[in-house]
Amino acid sequence: NDGKWDVTIKHERKGKQVEQTFDYLIVATGANHTPFTPPIFDGFEGKIIHSSQYYSAEQVKGKKVLVVGAGESATDVAASASEVAESVTV
């Protein structure tokens, strides 16, 4: 692995599949809780941070970012990162 996160997204109703590669993965399961990174990410050699470890958009400047989560933390991080990242996918 080259330290990147390869993701396949499948749209069930349309039957379409899209593959994307990301430089950075942010797990946004809530900054006000004990950080939890699901075991599905075990073995991934790229950069993974929990939303509670996200302090500044400078951390992701120029990177392709995947934000996993749909709550307040995830949307806050995605909005911030979108200012400087190459791309942000939630």
N, CA, C and O atoms as a DFTB+ gen file, in Angstrom:
360 C
 N C O
     1  1       0.848      -1.183       0.000
     2  2       0.000       0.000       0.000
     3  2       0.887       1.238       0.000
     4  3       1.944       1.243       0.632
     5  1       0.481       2.253      -0.681
     6  2       1.264       3.486      -0.787
     7  2       0.837       4.536       0.242
     8  3       1.114       5.722       0.066
     9  1       0.168       4.107       1.310
    10  2      -0.258       5.045       2.341
    11  2      -1.505       5.810       1.979
    12  3      -1.809       6.830       2.597
    13  1      -2.230       5.340       0.995
    14  2      -3.467       5.994       0.569
    15  2      -4.646       5.077       0.875
    16  3      -4.479       3.878       1.099
    17  1      -5.823       5.656       0.882
    18  2      -7.056       4.942       1.209
    19  2      -7.867       4.797      -0.068
    20  3      -8.389       5.783      -0.587
    21  1      -7.979       3.560      -0.586
    22  2      -8.784       3.277      -1.768
    23  2     -10.191       2.912      -1.331
    24  3     -10.381       1.974      -0.557
    25  1     -11.177       3.648      -1.823
    26  2     -12.558       3.463      -1.395
    27  2     -13.439       3.172      -2.608
    28  3     -13.357       3.856      -3.628
    29  1     -14.273       2.157      -2.483
    30  2     -15.267       1.857      -3.509
    31  2     -16.630       2.210      -2.930
    32  3     -17.027       1.688      -1.888
    33  1     -17.342       3.098      -3.614
    34  2     -18.655       3.549      -3.163
    35  2     -19.683       2.979      -4.127
    36  3     -19.594       3.176      -5.338
    37  1     -20.654       2.276      -3.576
    38  2     -21.678       1.656      -4.415
    39  2     -23.026       2.298      -4.143
    40  3     -23.475       2.358      -2.998
    41  1     -23.667       2.776      -5.192
    42  2     -25.005       3.342      -5.098
    43  2     -25.978       2.200      -5.365
    44  3     -26.123       1.752      -6.503
    45  1     -26.639       1.733      -4.319
    46  2     -27.485       0.546      -4.406
    47  2     -28.618       0.674      -5.427
    48  3     -28.834      -0.232      -6.231
    49  1     -29.336       1.788      -5.397
    50  2     -30.489       1.923      -6.296
    51  2     -30.084       2.064      -7.759
    52  3     -30.750       1.521      -8.640
    53  1     -29.014       2.777      -8.020
    54  2     -28.582       2.986      -9.403
    55  2     -27.686       1.866      -9.902
    56  3     -27.451       1.738     -11.104
    57  1     -27.187       1.057      -8.980
    58  2     -26.313      -0.046      -9.361
    59  2     -24.955       0.415      -9.871
    60  3     -24.242      -0.349     -10.522
    61  1     -24.598       1.653      -9.579
    62  2     -23.315       2.191     -10.030
    63  2     -22.280       2.076      -8.923
    64  3     -22.601       2.047      -7.735
    65  1     -21.035       2.012      -9.353
    66  2     -19.933       1.907      -8.418
    67  2     -18.858       2.917      -8.813
    68  3     -18.541       3.064      -9.994
    69  1     -18.307       3.601      -7.835
    70  2     -17.267       4.596      -8.075
    71  2     -16.088       4.270      -7.172
    72  3     -16.264       3.948      -5.996
    73  1     -14.892       4.354      -7.725
    74  2     -13.690       4.139      -6.924
    75  2     -12.931       5.448      -6.811
    76  3     -12.752       6.161      -7.798
    77  1     -12.477       5.767      -5.579
    78  2     -11.713       6.981      -5.339
    79  2     -10.557       6.669      -4.408
    80  3     -10.629       5.732      -3.612
    81  1      -9.500       7.444      -4.502
    82  2      -8.333       7.290      -3.643
    83  2      -8.161       8.568      -2.833
    84  3      -8.274       9.674      -3.361
    85  1      -7.883       8.397      -1.532
    86  2      -7.744       9.530      -0.623
    87  2      -6.390       9.480       0.067
    88  3      -5.847       8.405       0.322
    89  1      -5.852      10.660       0.365
    90  2      -4.591      10.779       1.093
    91  2      -4.799      10.753       2.598
    92  3      -3.895      10.375       3.344
    93  1      -5.963      11.145       3.043
    94  2      -6.207      11.400       4.459
    95  2      -7.589      10.890       4.821
    96  3      -8.530      11.047       4.043
    97  1      -7.722      10.287       5.981
    98  2      -9.009       9.797       6.453
    99  2      -9.286      10.410       7.811
   100  3      -8.442      10.349       8.705
   101  1     -10.463      11.001       7.974
   102  2     -10.860      11.574       9.260
   103  2     -12.086      10.823       9.751
   104  3     -13.114      10.792       9.074
   105  1     -11.978      10.221      10.919
   106  2     -13.099       9.516      11.531
   107  2     -13.787      10.497      12.463
   108  3     -13.207      10.910      13.467
   109  1     -15.017      10.876      12.142
   110  2     -15.734      11.889      12.911
   111  2     -16.894      11.239      13.664
   112  3     -18.054      11.332      13.262
   113  1     -16.547      10.584      14.759
   114  2     -17.566       9.915      15.560
   115  2     -17.931      10.715      16.795
   116  3     -18.564      10.193      17.713
   117  1     -17.538      11.970      16.821
   118  2     -17.922      12.854      17.915
   119  2     -16.740      13.319      18.741
   120  3     -16.111      12.519      19.433
   121  1     -16.434      14.602      18.676
   122  2     -15.287      15.149      19.414
   123  2     -15.540      15.189      20.910
   124  3     -14.593      15.288      21.690
   125  1     -16.798      15.113      21.328
   126  2     -17.124      15.213      22.749
   127  2     -17.197      13.857      23.433
   128  3     -17.649      13.756      24.574
   129  1     -16.761      12.833      22.749
   130  2     -16.782      11.484      23.293
   131  2     -15.381      10.906      23.228
   132  3     -14.483      11.493      22.624
   133  1     -15.202       9.768      23.846
   134  2     -13.929       9.069      23.749
   135  2     -13.705       8.696      22.290
   136  3     -14.561       8.053      21.682
   137  1     -12.573       9.087      21.719
   138  2     -12.328       8.765      20.308
   139  2     -12.442       7.262      20.048
   140  3     -11.912       6.442      20.797
   141  1     -13.133       6.932      18.989
   142  2     -13.313       5.533      18.600
   143  2     -13.040       5.407      17.109
   144  3     -13.688       6.061      16.292
   145  1     -12.086       4.570      16.764
   146  2     -11.806       4.276      15.365
   147  2     -12.237       2.842      15.117
   148  3     -11.666       1.919      15.699
   149  1     -13.235       2.635      14.264
   150  2     -13.732       1.281      14.010
   151  2     -12.624       0.342      13.528
   152  3     -11.731       0.773      12.799
   153  1     -12.669      -0.925      13.920
   154  2     -11.616      -1.876      13.540
   155  2     -11.507      -2.107      12.031
   156  3     -10.524      -2.687      11.569
   157  1     -12.495      -1.665      11.263
   158  2     -12.417      -1.822       9.814
   159  2     -11.172      -1.128       9.258
   160  3     -10.703      -1.478       8.175
   161  1     -10.629      -0.141       9.994
   162  2      -9.462       0.595       9.532
   163  2      -8.149      -0.035       9.964
   164  3      -7.083       0.456       9.593
   165  1      -8.200      -1.122      10.748
   166  2      -6.979      -1.811      11.170
   167  2      -6.198      -2.250       9.940
   168  3      -6.772      -2.796       8.998
   169  1      -4.917      -2.019       9.947
   170  2      -4.071      -2.419       8.832
   171  2      -3.872      -1.330       7.802
   172  3      -2.980      -1.438       6.960
   173  1      -4.683      -0.276       7.846
   174  2      -4.505       0.843       6.923
   175  2      -3.249       1.602       7.325
   176  3      -3.105       1.987       8.485
   177  1      -2.344       1.822       6.384
   178  2      -1.064       2.440       6.698
   179  2      -1.037       3.950       6.485
   180  3      -0.043       4.601       6.807
   181  1      -2.106       4.507       5.953
   182  2      -2.162       5.953       5.728
   183  2      -2.500       6.700       7.002
   184  3      -2.599       6.108       8.076
   185  1      -2.673       7.976       6.877
   186  2      -2.959       8.850       8.022
   187  2      -4.442       8.784       8.375
   188  3      -5.294       9.028       7.521
   189  1      -4.752       8.457       9.621
   190  2      -6.118       8.450      10.134
   191  2      -6.127       9.278      11.409
   192  3      -5.302       9.069      12.298
   193  1      -7.062      10.219      11.495
   194  2      -7.226      10.951      12.749
   195  2      -8.708      10.961      13.127
   196  3      -9.586      10.867      12.269
   197  1      -8.955      11.073      14.398
   198  2     -10.309      11.247      14.908
   199  2     -10.609      12.738      14.888
   200  3      -9.694      13.556      14.983
   201  1     -11.860      13.093      14.768
   202  2     -12.230      14.511      14.710
   203  2     -11.732      15.295      15.927
   204  3     -11.495      16.499      15.831
   205  1     -11.573      14.630      17.056
   206  2     -11.067      15.314      18.252
   207  2      -9.596      15.689      18.110
   208  3      -9.078      16.488      18.889
   209  1      -8.918      15.109      17.110
   210  2      -7.506      15.406      16.853
   211  2      -7.341      16.396      15.704
   212  3      -6.219      16.716      15.311
   213  1      -8.451      16.875      15.171
   214  2      -8.420      17.841      14.071
   215  2      -8.441      19.237      14.668
   216  3      -9.438      19.659      15.254
   217  1      -7.340      19.943      14.515
   218  2      -7.224      21.267      15.115
   219  2      -7.249      22.393      14.098
   220  3      -7.667      23.508      14.409
   221  1      -6.796      22.101      12.866
   222  2      -6.652      23.156      11.869
   223  2      -6.711      22.555      10.469
   224  3      -6.253      21.436      10.237
   225  1      -7.276      23.308       9.556
   226  2      -7.342      22.855       8.165
   227  2      -5.946      22.671       7.586
   228  3      -5.776      21.943       6.608
   229  1      -4.952      23.315       8.169
   230  2      -3.574      23.172       7.678
   231  2      -3.118      21.710       7.723
   232  3      -2.224      21.322       6.971
   233  1      -3.723      20.896       8.595
   234  2      -3.372      19.479       8.682
   235  2      -3.656      18.738       7.374
   236  3      -3.015      17.729       7.083
   237  1      -4.599      19.225       6.597
   238  2      -5.020      18.519       5.389
   239  2      -4.804      19.339       4.114
   240  3      -5.337      19.001       3.058
   241  1      -4.036      20.396       4.216
   242  2      -3.814      21.284       3.079
   243  2      -3.265      20.503       1.881
   244  3      -2.258      19.803       1.985
   245  1      -3.954      20.639       0.738
   246  2      -3.519      20.004      -0.496
   247  2      -3.767      18.510      -0.586
   248  3      -3.328      17.881      -1.549
   249  1      -4.455      17.916       0.385
   250  2      -4.699      16.473       0.426
   251  2      -6.098      16.131      -0.080
   252  3      -6.985      16.984      -0.113
   253  1      -6.278      14.880      -0.469
   254  2      -7.606      14.341      -0.767
   255  2      -8.092      13.728       0.532
   256  3      -7.456      12.818       1.065
   257  1      -9.220      14.220       1.052
   258  2      -9.675      13.852       2.389
   259  2     -11.003      13.099       2.326
   260  3     -11.922      13.493       1.608
   261  1     -11.085      12.017       3.086
   262  2     -12.332      11.276       3.258
   263  2     -12.757      11.439       4.705
   264  3     -12.007      11.083       5.614
   265  1     -13.961      11.979       4.933
   266  2     -14.502      12.139       6.283
   267  2     -15.568      11.069       6.470
   268  3     -16.542      11.016       5.720
   269  1     -15.381      10.213       7.476
   270  2     -16.346       9.153       7.767
   271  2     -17.189       9.611       8.944
   272  3     -16.687       9.740      10.060
   273  1     -18.460       9.854       8.699
   274  2     -19.363      10.334       9.729
   275  2     -20.351      11.301       9.112
   276  3     -20.114      11.828       8.025
   277  1     -21.441      11.534       9.788
   278  2     -22.468      12.422       9.243
   279  2     -23.043      13.346      10.311
   280  3     -24.065      13.997      10.095
   281  1     -22.390      13.397      11.443
   282  2     -22.873      14.247      12.525
   283  2     -22.241      15.626      12.481
   284  3     -21.617      16.014      11.493
   285  1     -22.414      16.348      13.563
   286  2     -21.906      17.717      13.660
   287  2     -20.395      17.791      13.468
   288  3     -19.897      18.657      12.748
   289  1     -19.671      16.884      14.112
   290  2     -18.211      16.900      13.995
   291  2     -17.778      16.687      12.551
   292  3     -16.897      17.385      12.048
   293  1     -18.396      15.732      11.899
   294  2     -18.032      15.422      10.515
   295  2     -18.277      16.613       9.599
   296  3     -17.432      16.949       8.769
   297  1     -19.421      17.244       9.748
   298  2     -19.723      18.378       8.867
   299  2     -18.840      19.576       9.178
   300  3     -18.450      20.307       8.268
   301  1     -18.521      19.789      10.444
   302  2     -17.616      20.879      10.810
   303  2     -16.234      20.660      10.203
   304  3     -15.649      21.575       9.625
   305  1     -15.724      19.446      10.340
   306  2     -14.406      19.125       9.795
   307  2     -14.414      19.232       8.274
   308  3     -13.495      19.806       7.690
   309  1     -15.442      18.686       7.627
   310  2     -15.522      18.721       6.163
   311  2     -15.566      20.157       5.650
   312  3     -14.899      20.489       4.670
   313  1     -16.338      20.994       6.302
   314  2     -16.433      22.399       5.881
   315  2     -15.091      23.104       6.025
   316  3     -14.663      23.834       5.131
   317  1     -14.441      22.881       7.141
   318  2     -13.137      23.498       7.380
   319  2     -12.096      22.999       6.390
   320  3     -11.380      23.789       5.776
   321  1     -12.018      21.686       6.242
   322  2     -11.015      21.078       5.351
   323  2     -11.207      21.493       3.902
   324  3     -10.236      21.607       3.154
   325  1     -12.460      21.722       3.499
   326  2     -12.741      22.046       2.102
   327  2     -12.104      23.375       1.676
   328  3     -11.960      23.639       0.482
   329  1     -11.731      24.194       2.631
   330  2     -11.098      25.477       2.323
   331  2      -9.701      25.313       1.746
   332  3      -9.257      26.151       0.961
   333  1      -8.991      24.230       2.128
   334  2      -7.593      24.085       1.720
   335  2      -7.230      22.727       1.124
   336  3      -6.188      22.593       0.482
   337  1      -8.086      21.714       1.331
   338  2      -7.796      20.384       0.808
   339  2      -7.995      20.347      -0.703
   340  3      -8.749      21.146      -1.259
   341  1      -7.311      19.413      -1.363
   342  2      -7.536      19.228      -2.807
   343  2      -8.978      18.826      -3.041
   344  3      -9.630      19.322      -3.961
   345  1      -9.485      17.906      -2.187
   346  2     -10.881      17.502      -2.263
   347  2     -11.304      16.949      -0.920
   348  3     -10.473      16.474      -0.146
   349  1     -12.619      17.010      -0.636
   350  2     -13.180      16.447       0.594
   351  2     -14.422      15.667       0.214
   352  3     -15.305      16.181      -0.472
   353  1     -14.486      14.415       0.665
   354  2     -15.648      13.559       0.444
   355  2     -16.177      13.111       1.793
   356  3     -15.407      12.667       2.643
   357  1     -17.490      13.223       2.002
   358  2     -18.099      12.794       3.266
   359  2     -18.885      11.526       2.996
   360  3     -19.492      10.970       3.911
